[in-house]
Amino acid sequence: MNLMNRRPSLPKVRFFLVLSTPLVAVIGFWLFNSVQGPIGNLWEQGRPSILLVIGRLMGLLAAYGIMIQILAVARVRWIEQVFGFDRLTRFHRLLGPPIFSFIIAHIILLIFSVSEKMEMSWYSQSVDFFKNWGHVDLAYWGVGLFVVGLIPSIPWVRRRIPYEVWYFFHLLLYVGIGLTIFHQFSIGGDFTLNQTFEYFWAGLYIFVGAHLVYFRFWLIIRNYFRHRFFVEDIVPETFDVNSIYITGKKLEKFQFKPGQFIIVRFCCTGFWQEAHPFSLSQTPNGKHLRISVKNLGSFSGRLGKLKKGTAVFVDGPHGVFTEKKAFNNKVLFIAGGIGITPFRPLIEVLMNKGKDICLLYAIRNREGFVFENELKDLATKGNFRMIPILSDEPSWPGEKGFVDKEKIIRLVPDAAQRDIFVCGPPPMMKGVIGTLRSMDVRSSQIHYENFAF
Ligand SMILES: Cc1cc2nc3c(=O)[nH]c(=O)nc-3n(C[C@H](O)[C@H](O)[C@H](O)COP(=O)(O)OP(=O)(O)OC[C@H]3O[C@@H](n4cnc5c(N)ncnc54)[C@H](O)[C@@H]3O)c2cc1C
């Protein structure tokens, strides 16, 4: 066991360098343009010029932030493998409000600056921008769409609307972003007066656009034509969980690590509109991919009715909830309900590596015991101990209730020396992770997978 032997943070350092170097260059170009531009040093030309320069910086920072936002959620492998989906999604969310503030500051500062120079009212200046300045009308529409697209992302609204509605509105943001690009090149002073910066800026857009197209679209299409995935079988695991077996050609070449997930789109009426993430619930075997889906809502609830032979688009594999995180020889898995899916193949692979594995499996009742036979079979083979904890079955002879501090200390006294993996419903994860922290388990030892983006 070696708790200090954590993964070096070199990939993270490299990643931050890749992202911050262009930002330093952008600020450098902006500074140079404001001091050494064709019309001299703008900082010395009075208030409107200073507002103009700062307003331009706000616009540049907003656009740069948007590029980073897109890269964070474009499912770019080299980024995702460093941070994982969860963190990138959180980062994407965190970056939203500052970017929005930069956009608003950009608009206000430019209206203040130019209206003062032109001796017009703010309102007349805004209208003039819309009517007479190259592609600013498109930028206005873009910002409008941006605002509309953002409303469903406000946490209060997000909690009250279906995922699909939120997703549709979120797509509007991308249309809005697209509309704002034109005015940057047609009237953006930093670019029209400095061709090197213009090419550099265009290069950044091409870099981001190419990543988006490659990782969000091309890889999925390529995967499909390489493997021709289709539904092979649907097997009920419990009363509300079905395993869907997906097969195709050359599956031995579709490589994934136990614990990873795929995003699937079933190509048939009623399903093709939505792509959903599901963990792979079997180790790689070259014959099929298995996902095990709990009936939780409008999409997952209908999956049992899928027809065999249905073509499937598979995006992935994704995720960093893998054996790479298990640094210690001892591992504790804490699963809640359908959160067992990533653990099922992880248990097998870590058993083969000789790790000491303990699974606390929280379920409501016996009927909810997913992979019961498979897990019991694995538990007979040695270094794997499974403890089911049932919350709604008073007659259960084993552990009852929830996964709490008392149970963790009693059932796994050496928990603090283990790498601990948690996956389950959000309230359970929150409670368990809080409990682990209160037990002085270090954050670097706690790994978790969220089943909601
Ligand atoms: C990394 C990951 C792995 C997962 N693995 C499994 C698994 O192995 N088995 C399993 O049963 N479930 C898994 N899920 C959860 C599963 O994706 C959702 O339960 C399912 O998409 C719900 O869709 P629905 O329309 O049936 O339910 P809804 O009631 O419409 O949605 C319930 C919640 O699921 C989330 N969700 C809905 N649609 C999507 C989507 N297209 N993309 C992302 N999130 C969405 C939203 O947070 C939503 O609030 C996983 C989720 C993630 C993020």
The ligand as a Gaussian input file, in Angstrom:
#p B3LYP/6-31G(d) Opt

LIG

0 1
 C      -21.549000       8.751000     -16.796000
 C      -22.942000       8.197000     -16.652000
 C      -23.134000       6.821000     -16.583000
 C      -24.418000       6.316000     -16.418000
 N      -24.599000       4.958000     -16.345000
 C      -25.831000       4.455000     -16.162000
 C      -26.057000       3.043000     -16.089000
 O      -25.130000       2.247000     -16.184000
 N      -27.324000       2.602000     -15.926000
 C      -28.383000       3.464000     -15.803000
 O      -29.515000       2.999000     -15.664000
 N      -28.197000       4.805000     -15.857000
 C      -26.962000       5.311000     -16.052000
 N      -26.788000       6.664000     -16.146000
 C      -27.963000       7.544000     -15.993000
 C      -28.730000       7.579000     -17.288000
 O      -27.985000       8.184000     -18.316000
 C      -30.002000       8.403000     -17.060000
 O      -30.716000       7.792000     -16.031000
 C      -30.859000       8.399000     -18.250000
 O      -30.234000       9.117000     -19.281000
 C      -32.181000       9.010000     -17.855000
 O      -32.924000       9.318000     -18.991000
 P      -34.527000       9.271000     -18.954000
 O      -35.026000      10.093000     -20.091000
 O      -35.004000       7.897000     -18.872000
 O      -34.900000       9.940000     -17.581000
 P      -35.264000      11.422000     -17.251000
 O      -36.235000      11.392000     -16.135000
 O      -35.634000      12.179000     -18.486000
 O      -33.883000      11.994000     -16.729000
 C      -33.433000      11.775000     -15.423000
 C      -32.093000      12.499000     -15.261000
 O      -31.110000      11.811000     -16.055000
 C      -30.242000      12.781000     -16.653000
 N      -30.337000      12.642000     -18.117000
 C      -31.469000      12.518000     -18.846000
 N      -31.183000      12.428000     -20.152000
 C      -29.828000      12.505000     -20.234000
 C      -28.910000      12.493000     -21.319000
 N      -29.331000      12.378000     -22.592000
 N      -27.611000      12.644000     -21.053000
 C      -27.182000      12.783000     -19.781000
 N      -27.983000      12.790000     -18.710000
 C      -29.296000      12.663000     -18.927000
 C      -30.687000      14.154000     -16.206000
 O      -29.912000      14.551000     -15.096000
 C      -32.109000      13.944000     -15.795000
 O      -32.508000      14.856000     -14.824000
 C      -25.523000       7.192000     -16.327000
 C      -25.320000       8.564000     -16.428000
 C      -24.051000       9.070000     -16.584000
 C      -23.860000      10.550000     -16.699000

